[in-house]
């Protein structure tokens, strides 16, 4: 299926669209009238009007695979990179393969997608990268924090390059969010802490901010990391 709903608000490419924050962003954008192409390894079970799925494993993707996944898409007016993975480890026990995996997914994949889409994105385009509050540093998550800090560097650099074209680039950085990643057994060495508001961030809250940053009203916001942490940063 090719996105072609008359009067659609725009066409967004969203990675990690099959679960967690990515799925919440897809649902929010569809409700707001966007056409959405989701990039993920697995497709949703039910067909949804306005949504197209392209199978892609971003951990193994190179530029050629990205081009194949994006081939034939209509004009893309927004990119949301929400695919993510968390691996934890303290000094003396760091797994370099885990670090490389997080770098490939959070940083290298974002670079490949941006390189393929942004040169031909029209004025008014939008980019949102899903980062993490952990980018400032968290004990036991140094490799994850480093990859998410790099995402901020990408966003700020691209924001400077693209500002003359009217394209914004921002990072939405959630704290502990109620997704499958929150309960991943792999993070037992660094369990999530409940923020001061007394509950975890909801994926829909991250999706709402993302949708705003994709809107025309957010045209003056670029190169920023906006944290949603329930007070955990205070």
Buried (B, 14 or more C-beta within 10 A) or exposed (E): EEBEEEEBBBBBBBBBBBBBBBBBBBBBBBEEEBBBBBBBEEBBEEEEEBBBBBEBBBBEBEEEBBEEBBEEBEEBBBBBBBBBBBBBBEEEEBEEEBBBBBBBBBBBBBBBBBEBBBEEBEEBBBBBBBBBBBBBEBEBBBBBBBBBBBBBEBBBEBBEEBEEBBBBBBBBBBBBBBBEBBEBEEBEEBEBEEBEEEEBBBBEBBBBBBBBBBBEEBEEBBBBBBBBBBEBEE
